């Protein structure tokens, strides 16, 4: 995926850059969350220990 020159500049990448977009968390139908490939822990279950934080 490519980003526009404006976005690349905002990210400090020069004019145009190739980027990889990967999910960090994937909500499941049962209300749980599975970690996505962006975490390098893909498929593992995530646990929320303090939802008020």
PQR file of N, CA, C, O and H, with PARSE charges and radii, in Angstrom:
ATOM      1  N   UNK A   1       0.847  -1.155   0.000 -0.4000 1.5000
ATOM      2  CA  UNK A   1       0.000   0.000   0.000 -0.0000 2.0000
ATOM      3  C   UNK A   1       0.899   1.227   0.000  0.5500 1.7000
ATOM      4  O   UNK A   1       1.939   1.238   0.660 -0.5500 1.4000
ATOM      5  N   UNK A   2       0.513   2.235  -0.720 -0.4000 1.5000
ATOM      6  CA  UNK A   2       1.259   3.495  -0.731 -0.0000 2.0000
ATOM      7  C   UNK A   2       0.496   4.555   0.048  0.5500 1.7000
ATOM      8  O   UNK A   2      -0.733   4.528   0.109 -0.5500 1.4000
ATOM      9  H   UNK A   2      -0.331   2.226  -1.256  0.4000 1.0000
ATOM     10  N   UNK A   3       1.218   5.471   0.632 -0.4000 1.5000
ATOM     11  CA  UNK A   3       0.593   6.611   1.289 -0.0000 2.0000
ATOM     12  C   UNK A   3       0.851   7.849   0.436  0.5500 1.7000
ATOM     13  O   UNK A   3       1.800   7.886  -0.348 -0.5500 1.4000
ATOM     14  H   UNK A   3       2.217   5.492   0.582  0.4000 1.0000
ATOM     15  N   UNK A   4       0.015   8.843   0.593 -0.4000 1.5000
ATOM     16  CA  UNK A   4       0.168  10.073  -0.175 -0.0000 2.0000
ATOM     17  C   UNK A   4       1.405  10.834   0.294  0.5500 1.7000
ATOM     18  O   UNK A   4       1.892  10.615   1.403 -0.5500 1.4000
ATOM     19  H   UNK A   4      -0.756   8.813   1.230  0.4000 1.0000
ATOM     20  N   UNK A   5       1.912  11.731  -0.557 -0.4000 1.5000
ATOM     21  CA  UNK A   5       3.054  12.539  -0.144 -0.0000 2.0000
ATOM     22  C   UNK A   5       2.801  13.306   1.158  0.5500 1.7000
ATOM     23  O   UNK A   5       3.706  13.443   1.981 -0.5500 1.4000
ATOM     24  H   UNK A   5       1.516  11.909  -1.458  0.4000 1.0000
ATOM     25  N   UNK A   6       1.577  13.806   1.345 -0.4000 1.5000
ATOM     26  CA  UNK A   6       1.260  14.557   2.569 -0.0000 2.0000
ATOM     27  C   UNK A   6       1.375  13.661   3.802  0.5500 1.7000
ATOM     28  O   UNK A   6       1.973  14.059   4.802 -0.5500 1.4000
ATOM     29  H   UNK A   6       0.842  13.695   0.676  0.4000 1.0000
ATOM     30  N   UNK A   7       0.808  12.456   3.738 -0.4000 1.5000
ATOM     31  CA  UNK A   7       0.865  11.529   4.868 -0.0000 2.0000
ATOM     32  C   UNK A   7       2.299  11.065   5.105  0.5500 1.7000
ATOM     33  O   UNK A   7       2.743  10.978   6.250 -0.5500 1.4000
ATOM     34  H   UNK A   7       0.322  12.133   2.926  0.4000 1.0000
ATOM     35  N   UNK A   8       3.027  10.767   4.022 -0.4000 1.5000
ATOM     36  CA  UNK A   8       4.426  10.353   4.170 -0.0000 2.0000
ATOM     37  C   UNK A   8       5.232  11.439   4.868  0.5500 1.7000
ATOM     38  O   UNK A   8       6.061  11.139   5.727 -0.5500 1.4000
ATOM     39  H   UNK A   8       2.666  10.838   3.092  0.4000 1.0000
ATOM     40  N   UNK A   9       4.996  12.705   4.507 -0.4000 1.5000
ATOM     41  CA  UNK A   9       5.689  13.819   5.164 -0.0000 2.0000
ATOM     42  C   UNK A   9       5.338  13.922   6.633  0.5500 1.7000
ATOM     43  O   UNK A   9       6.208  14.196   7.460 -0.5500 1.4000
ATOM     44  H   UNK A   9       4.322  12.949   3.810  0.4000 1.0000
ATOM     45  N   UNK A  10       4.060  13.704   6.975 -0.4000 1.5000
ATOM     46  CA  UNK A  10       3.624  13.772   8.369 -0.0000 2.0000
ATOM     47  C   UNK A  10       4.291  12.668   9.197  0.5500 1.7000
ATOM     48  O   UNK A  10       4.520  12.837  10.395 -0.5500 1.4000
ATOM     49  H   UNK A  10       3.353  13.482   6.304  0.4000 1.0000
ATOM     50  N   UNK A  11       4.597  11.546   8.556 -0.4000 1.5000
ATOM     51  CA  UNK A  11       5.242  10.425   9.242 -0.0000 2.0000
ATOM     52  C   UNK A  11       6.763  10.504   9.171  0.5500 1.7000
ATOM     53  O   UNK A  11       7.458   9.621   9.675 -0.5500 1.4000
ATOM     54  H   UNK A  11       4.411  11.408   7.583  0.4000 1.0000
ATOM     55  N   UNK A  12       7.277  11.554   8.550 -0.4000 1.5000
ATOM     56  CA  UNK A  12       8.721  11.725   8.444 -0.0000 2.0000
ATOM     57  C   UNK A  12       9.373  10.737   7.491  0.5500 1.7000
ATOM     58  O   UNK A  12      10.524  10.350   7.689 -0.5500 1.4000
ATOM     59  H   UNK A  12       6.713  12.271   8.141  0.4000 1.0000
ATOM     60  N   UNK A  13       8.642  10.324   6.449 -0.4000 1.5000
ATOM     61  CA  UNK A  13       9.129   9.314   5.524 -0.0000 2.0000
ATOM     62  C   UNK A  13       9.556   9.869   4.172  0.5500 1.7000
ATOM     63  O   UNK A  13       9.826   9.083   3.264 -0.5500 1.4000
ATOM     64  H   UNK A  13       7.707  10.638   6.288  0.4000 1.0000
ATOM     65  N   UNK A  14       9.628  11.167   3.996 -0.4000 1.5000
ATOM     66  CA  UNK A  14       9.952  11.708   2.682 -0.0000 2.0000
ATOM     67  C   UNK A  14       8.688  11.955   1.884  0.5500 1.7000
ATOM     68  O   UNK A  14       7.670  12.361   2.444 -0.5500 1.4000
ATOM     69  H   UNK A  14       9.408  11.806   4.733  0.4000 1.0000
ATOM     70  N   UNK A  15       8.741  11.715   0.587 -0.4000 1.5000
ATOM     71  CA  UNK A  15       7.594  12.059  -0.258 -0.0000 2.0000
ATOM     72  C   UNK A  15       6.569  10.929  -0.385  0.5500 1.7000
ATOM     73  O   UNK A  15       5.384  11.160  -0.141 -0.5500 1.4000
ATOM     74  H   UNK A  15       9.568  11.385   0.132  0.4000 1.0000
ATOM     75  N   UNK A  16       6.984   9.731  -0.754 -0.4000 1.5000
ATOM     76  CA  UNK A  16       6.068   8.603  -0.912 -0.0000 2.0000
ATOM     77  C   UNK A  16       6.734   7.367  -0.323  0.5500 1.7000
ATOM     78  O   UNK A  16       7.940   7.179  -0.482 -0.5500 1.4000
ATOM     79  H   UNK A  16       7.946   9.544  -0.952  0.4000 1.0000
ATOM     80  N   UNK A  17       5.975   6.542   0.341 -0.4000 1.5000
ATOM     81  CA  UNK A  17       6.552   5.349   0.973 -0.0000 2.0000
ATOM     82  C   UNK A  17       5.588   4.178   0.856  0.5500 1.7000
ATOM     83  O   UNK A  17       4.373   4.367   0.808 -0.5500 1.4000
ATOM     84  H   UNK A  17       4.995   6.695   0.470  0.4000 1.0000
ATOM     85  N   UNK A  18       6.133   2.972   0.810 -0.4000 1.5000
ATOM     86  CA  UNK A  18       5.335   1.759   0.878 -0.0000 2.0000
ATOM     87  C   UNK A  18       5.174   1.408   2.351  0.5500 1.7000
ATOM     88  O   UNK A  18       6.147   1.427   3.105 -0.5500 1.4000
ATOM     89  H   UNK A  18       7.120   2.818   0.849  0.4000 1.0000
ATOM     90  N   UNK A  19       3.964   1.091   2.759 -0.4000 1.5000
ATOM     91  CA  UNK A  19       3.701   0.723   4.152 -0.0000 2.0000
ATOM     92  C   UNK A  19       2.900  -0.568   4.195  0.5500 1.7000
ATOM     93  O   UNK A  19       2.219  -0.923   3.233 -0.5500 1.4000
ATOM     94  H   UNK A  19       3.174   1.075   2.147  0.4000 1.0000
ATOM     95  N   UNK A  20       2.987  -1.263   5.313 -0.4000 1.5000
ATOM     96  CA  UNK A  20       2.192  -2.463   5.536 -0.0000 2.0000
ATOM     97  C   UNK A  20       1.178  -2.143   6.631  0.5500 1.7000
ATOM     98  O   UNK A  20       1.531  -1.622   7.689 -0.5500 1.4000
ATOM     99  H   UNK A  20       3.540  -0.975   6.095  0.4000 1.0000
ATOM    100  N   UNK A  21      -0.066  -2.458   6.363 -0.4000 1.5000
ATOM    101  CA  UNK A  21      -1.123  -2.227   7.344 -0.0000 2.0000
ATOM    102  C   UNK A  21      -1.542  -3.579   7.896  0.5500 1.7000
ATOM    103  O   UNK A  21      -1.920  -4.476   7.142 -0.5500 1.4000
ATOM    104  H   UNK A  21      -0.352  -2.881   5.503  0.4000 1.0000
ATOM    105  N   UNK A  22      -1.473  -3.724   9.217 -0.4000 1.5000
ATOM    106  CA  UNK A  22      -1.822  -4.989   9.859 -0.0000 2.0000
ATOM    107  C   UNK A  22      -2.638  -4.711  11.112  0.5500 1.7000
ATOM    108  O   UNK A  22      -2.309  -3.799  11.870 -0.5500 1.4000
ATOM    109  H   UNK A  22      -1.166  -2.995   9.830  0.4000 1.0000
ATOM    110  N   UNK A  23      -3.698  -5.483  11.342 -0.4000 1.5000
ATOM    111  CA  UNK A  23      -4.550  -5.237  12.508 -0.0000 2.0000
ATOM    112  C   UNK A  23      -3.844  -5.569  13.821  0.5500 1.7000
ATOM    113  O   UNK A  23      -3.057  -6.512  13.899 -0.5500 1.4000
ATOM    114  H   UNK A  23      -3.965  -6.224  10.726  0.4000 1.0000
ATOM    115  N   UNK A  24      -4.139  -4.779  14.844 -0.4000 1.5000
ATOM    116  CA  UNK A  24      -3.618  -5.046  16.182 -0.0000 2.0000
ATOM    117  C   UNK A  24      -4.572  -5.919  16.981  0.5500 1.7000
ATOM    118  O   UNK A  24      -4.139  -6.794  17.730 -0.5500 1.4000
ATOM    119  H   UNK A  24      -4.779  -4.013  14.781  0.4000 1.0000
ATOM    120  N   UNK A  25      -5.866  -5.683  16.823 -0.4000 1.5000
ATOM    121  CA  UNK A  25      -6.859  -6.452  17.566 -0.0000 2.0000
ATOM    122  C   UNK A  25      -8.062  -6.714  16.671  0.5500 1.7000
ATOM    123  O   UNK A  25      -8.457  -5.859  15.877 -0.5500 1.4000
ATOM    124  H   UNK A  25      -6.217  -4.972  16.214  0.4000 1.0000
ATOM    125  N   UNK A  26      -8.642  -7.907  16.807 -0.4000 1.5000
ATOM    126  CA  UNK A  26      -9.785  -8.298  15.993 -0.0000 2.0000
ATOM    127  C   UNK A  26     -10.911  -8.726  16.921  0.5500 1.7000
ATOM    128  O   UNK A  26     -10.826  -9.785  17.542 -0.5500 1.4000
ATOM    129  H   UNK A  26      -8.322  -8.601  17.451  0.4000 1.0000
ATOM    130  N   UNK A  27     -11.981  -7.909  17.027 -0.4000 1.5000
ATOM    131  CA  UNK A  27     -13.108  -8.275  17.890 -0.0000 2.0000
ATOM    132  C   UNK A  27     -13.778  -9.554  17.381  0.5500 1.7000
ATOM    133  O   UNK A  27     -13.919  -9.750  16.174 -0.5500 1.4000
ATOM    134  H   UNK A  27     -12.050  -7.049  16.522  0.4000 1.0000
ATOM    135  N   UNK A  28     -14.183 -10.410  18.300 -0.4000 1.5000
ATOM    136  CA  UNK A  28     -14.856 -11.658  17.967 -0.0000 2.0000
ATOM    137  C   UNK A  28     -16.336 -11.537  18.302  0.5500 1.7000
ATOM    138  O   UNK A  28     -16.727 -10.702  19.117 -0.5500 1.4000
ATOM    139  H   UNK A  28     -14.068 -10.251  19.280  0.4000 1.0000
ATOM    140  N   UNK A  29     -17.158 -12.371  17.674 -0.4000 1.5000
ATOM    141  CA  UNK A  29     -18.614 -12.324  17.907 -0.0000 2.0000
ATOM    142  C   UNK A  29     -18.996 -12.591  19.357  0.5500 1.7000
ATOM    143  O   UNK A  29     -20.030 -12.110  19.822 -0.5500 1.4000
ATOM    144  H   UNK A  29     -16.840 -13.050  17.012  0.4000 1.0000
ATOM    145  N   UNK A  30     -18.175 -13.353  20.078 -0.4000 1.5000
ATOM    146  CA  UNK A  30     -18.513 -13.685  21.464 -0.0000 2.0000
ATOM    147  C   UNK A  30     -18.079 -12.600  22.454  0.5500 1.7000
ATOM    148  O   UNK A  30     -18.198 -12.786  23.665 -0.5500 1.4000
ATOM    149  H   UNK A  30     -17.336 -13.744  19.700  0.4000 1.0000
ATOM    150  N   UNK A  31     -17.571 -11.455  21.940 -0.4000 1.5000
ATOM    151  CA  UNK A  31     -17.184 -10.349  22.807 -0.0000 2.0000
ATOM    152  C   UNK A  31     -15.714 -10.341  23.190  0.5500 1.7000
ATOM    153  O   UNK A  31     -15.235  -9.374  23.783 -0.5500 1.4000
ATOM    154  H   UNK A  31     -17.475 -11.305  20.956  0.4000 1.0000
ATOM    155  N   UNK A  32     -14.990 -11.405  22.860 -0.4000 1.5000
ATOM    156  CA  UNK A  32     -13.563 -11.433  23.149 -0.0000 2.0000
ATOM    157  C   UNK A  32     -12.793 -10.718  22.036  0.5500 1.7000
ATOM    158  O   UNK A  32     -13.375 -10.291  21.038 -0.5500 1.4000
ATOM    159  H   UNK A  32     -15.378 -12.190  22.378  0.4000 1.0000
ATOM    160  N   UNK A  33     -11.498 -10.597  22.220 -0.4000 1.5000
ATOM    161  CA  UNK A  33     -10.643  -9.955  21.229 -0.0000 2.0000
ATOM    162  C   UNK A  33      -9.467 -10.874  20.949  0.5500 1.7000
ATOM    163  O   UNK A  33      -8.835 -11.381  21.875 -0.5500 1.4000
ATOM    164  H   UNK A  33     -11.026 -10.944  23.030  0.4000 1.0000
ATOM    165  N   UNK A  34      -9.173 -11.088  19.676 -0.4000 1.5000
ATOM    166  CA  UNK A  34      -7.987 -11.849  19.273 -0.0000 2.0000
ATOM    167  C   UNK A  34      -6.954 -10.867  18.753  0.5500 1.7000
ATOM    168  O   UNK A  34      -7.298  -9.882  18.100 -0.5500 1.4000
ATOM    169  H   UNK A  34      -9.687 -10.676  18.924  0.4000 1.0000
ATOM    170  N   UNK A  35      -5.690 -11.135  19.040 -0.4000 1.5000
ATOM    171  CA  UNK A  35      -4.608 -10.276  18.586 -0.0000 2.0000
ATOM    172  C   UNK A  35      -4.371 -10.498  17.101  0.5500 1.7000
ATOM    173  O   UNK A  35      -4.401 -11.631  16.620 -0.5500 1.4000
ATOM    174  H   UNK A  35      -5.410 -11.935  19.570  0.4000 1.0000
ATOM    175  N   UNK A  36      -4.134  -9.412  16.382 -0.4000 1.5000
ATOM    176  CA  UNK A  36      -3.924  -9.485  14.940 -0.0000 2.0000
ATOM    177  C   UNK A  36      -2.463  -9.609  14.574  0.5500 1.7000
ATOM    178  O   UNK A  36      -1.590  -9.624  15.442 -0.5500 1.4000
ATOM    179  H   UNK A  36      -4.110  -8.492  16.773  0.4000 1.0000
ATOM    180  N   UNK A  37      -2.202  -9.699  13.274 -0.4000 1.5000
ATOM    181  CA  UNK A  37      -0.839  -9.910  12.782 -0.0000 2.0000
ATOM    182  C   UNK A  37       0.085  -8.734  13.072  0.5500 1.7000
ATOM    183  O   UNK A  37       1.304  -8.908  13.069 -0.5500 1.4000
ATOM    184  H   UNK A  37      -2.911  -9.687  12.569  0.4000 1.0000
ATOM    185  N   UNK A  38      -0.454  -7.544  13.321 -0.4000 1.5000
ATOM    186  CA  UNK A  38       0.365  -6.383  13.650 -0.0000 2.0000
ATOM    187  C   UNK A  38       1.059  -6.498  15.003  0.5500 1.7000
ATOM    188  O   UNK A  38       1.993  -5.750  15.292 -0.5500 1.4000
ATOM    189  H   UNK A  38      -1.444  -7.403  13.323  0.4000 1.0000
ATOM    190  N   UNK A  39       0.603  -7.434  15.828 -0.4000 1.5000
ATOM    191  CA  UNK A  39       1.206  -7.621  17.149 -0.0000 2.0000
ATOM    192  C   UNK A  39       2.292  -8.689  17.153  0.5500 1.7000
ATOM    193  O   UNK A  39       3.032  -8.815  18.129 -0.5500 1.4000
ATOM    194  H   UNK A  39      -0.155  -8.042  15.594  0.4000 1.0000
ATOM    195  N   UNK A  40       2.395  -9.446  16.089 -0.4000 1.5000
ATOM    196  CA  UNK A  40       3.282 -10.609  15.978 -0.0000 2.0000
ATOM    197  C   UNK A  40       2.872 -11.717  16.958  0.5500 1.7000
ATOM    198  O   UNK A  40       3.641 -12.645  17.207 -0.5500 1.4000
ATOM    199  H   UNK A  40       1.794  -9.343  15.296  0.4000 1.0000
ATOM    200  N   UNK A  41       1.671 -11.612  17.504 -0.4000 1.5000
ATOM    201  CA  UNK A  41       1.105 -12.639  18.392 -0.0000 2.0000
ATOM    202  C   UNK A  41      -0.231 -13.106  17.819  0.5500 1.7000
ATOM    203  O   UNK A  41      -1.144 -13.451  18.569 -0.5500 1.4000
ATOM    204  H   UNK A  41       1.047 -10.858  17.301  0.4000 1.0000
ATOM    205  N   UNK A  42      -0.342 -13.118  16.524 -0.4000 1.5000
ATOM    206  CA  UNK A  42      -1.590 -13.380  15.822 -0.0000 2.0000
ATOM    207  C   UNK A  42      -2.312 -14.614  16.328  0.5500 1.7000
ATOM    208  O   UNK A  42      -1.707 -15.668  16.524 -0.5500 1.4000
ATOM    209  H   UNK A  42       0.400 -12.838  15.914  0.4000 1.0000
ATOM    210  N   UNK A  43      -3.618 -14.471  16.537 -0.4000 1.5000
ATOM    211  CA  UNK A  43      -4.464 -15.580  16.947 -0.0000 2.0000
ATOM    212  C   UNK A  43      -4.580 -15.785  18.442  0.5500 1.7000
ATOM    213  O   UNK A  43      -5.477 -16.492  18.901 -0.5500 1.4000
ATOM    214  H   UNK A  43      -4.109 -13.615  16.377  0.4000 1.0000
ATOM    215  N   UNK A  44      -3.694 -15.181  19.205 -0.4000 1.5000
ATOM    216  CA  UNK A  44      -3.792 -15.333  20.663 -0.0000 2.0000
ATOM    217  C   UNK A  44      -4.915 -14.461  21.198  0.5500 1.7000
ATOM    218  O   UNK A  44      -5.277 -13.453  20.591 -0.5500 1.4000
ATOM    219  H   UNK A  44      -2.966 -14.606  18.832  0.4000 1.0000
ATOM    220  N   UNK A  45      -5.453 -14.854  22.324 -0.4000 1.5000
ATOM    221  CA  UNK A  45      -6.563 -14.124  22.938 -0.0000 2.0000
ATOM    222  C   UNK A  45      -6.016 -12.974  23.787  0.5500 1.7000
ATOM    223  O   UNK A  45      -5.020 -13.130  24.493 -0.5500 1.4000
ATOM    224  H   UNK A  45      -5.159 -15.673  22.817  0.4000 1.0000
ATOM    225  N   UNK A  46      -6.671 -11.838  23.709 -0.4000 1.5000
ATOM    226  CA  UNK A  46      -6.296 -10.676  24.522 -0.0000 2.0000
ATOM    227  C   UNK A  46      -7.218 -10.615  25.734  0.5500 1.7000
ATOM    228  O   UNK A  46      -8.392 -10.975  25.653 -0.5500 1.4000
ATOM    229  H   UNK A  46      -7.480 -11.712  23.136  0.4000 1.0000
ATOM    230  N   UNK A  47      -6.675 -10.158  26.851 -0.4000 1.5000
ATOM    231  CA  UNK A  47      -7.465 -10.041  28.080 -0.0000 2.0000
ATOM    232  C   UNK A  47      -7.394  -8.605  28.573  0.5500 1.7000
ATOM    233  O   UNK A  47      -6.319  -8.009  28.619 -0.5500 1.4000
ATOM    234  H   UNK A  47      -5.721  -9.866  26.916  0.4000 1.0000
ATOM    235  N   UNK A  48      -8.541  -8.055  28.940 -0.4000 1.5000
ATOM    236  CA  UNK A  48      -8.603  -6.720  29.516 -0.0000 2.0000
ATOM    237  C   UNK A  48      -8.657  -6.892  31.021  0.5500 1.7000
ATOM    238  O   UNK A  48      -9.587  -7.503  31.548 -0.5500 1.4000
ATOM    239  H   UNK A  48      -9.415  -8.540  28.903  0.4000 1.0000
ATOM    240  N   UNK A  49      -7.659  -6.354  31.718 -0.4000 1.5000
ATOM    241  CA  UNK A  49      -7.614  -6.525  33.170 -0.0000 2.0000
ATOM    242  C   UNK A  49      -8.252  -5.366  33.925  0.5500 1.7000
ATOM    243  O   UNK A  49      -8.737  -5.555  35.040 -0.5500 1.4000
ATOM    244  H   UNK A  49      -6.903  -5.858  31.289  0.4000 1.0000
ATOM    245  N   UNK A  50      -8.261  -4.172  33.340 -0.4000 1.5000
ATOM    246  CA  UNK A  50      -8.877  -3.008  33.977 -0.0000 2.0000
ATOM    247  C   UNK A  50      -9.479  -2.116  32.899  0.5500 1.7000
ATOM    248  O   UNK A  50      -8.794  -1.238  32.374 -0.5500 1.4000
ATOM    249  H   UNK A  50      -7.867  -4.018  32.434  0.4000 1.0000
ATOM    250  N   UNK A  51     -10.747  -2.326  32.560 -0.4000 1.5000
ATOM    251  CA  UNK A  51     -11.355  -1.588  31.448 -0.0000 2.0000
ATOM    252  C   UNK A  51     -11.493  -0.087  31.717  0.5500 1.7000
ATOM    253  O   UNK A  51     -11.743   0.671  30.780 -0.5500 1.4000
ATOM    254  H   UNK A  51     -11.303  -3.039  32.986  0.4000 1.0000
ATOM    255  N   UNK A  52     -11.339   0.367  32.963 -0.4000 1.5000
ATOM    256  CA  UNK A  52     -11.474   1.793  33.277 -0.0000 2.0000
ATOM    257  C   UNK A  52     -10.182   2.560  33.071  0.5500 1.7000
ATOM    258  O   UNK A  52     -10.175   3.779  33.239 -0.5500 1.4000
ATOM    259  H   UNK A  52     -11.136  -0.249  33.725  0.4000 1.0000
ATOM    260  N   UNK A  53      -9.098   1.906  32.717 -0.4000 1.5000
ATOM    261  CA  UNK A  53      -7.801   2.580  32.519 -0.0000 2.0000
ATOM    262  C   UNK A  53      -7.745   3.253  31.201  0.5500 1.7000
ATOM    263  O   UNK A  53      -6.732   3.867  30.865 -0.5500 1.4000
ATOM    264  H   UNK A  53      -9.104   0.916  32.581  0.4000 1.0000
TER
END
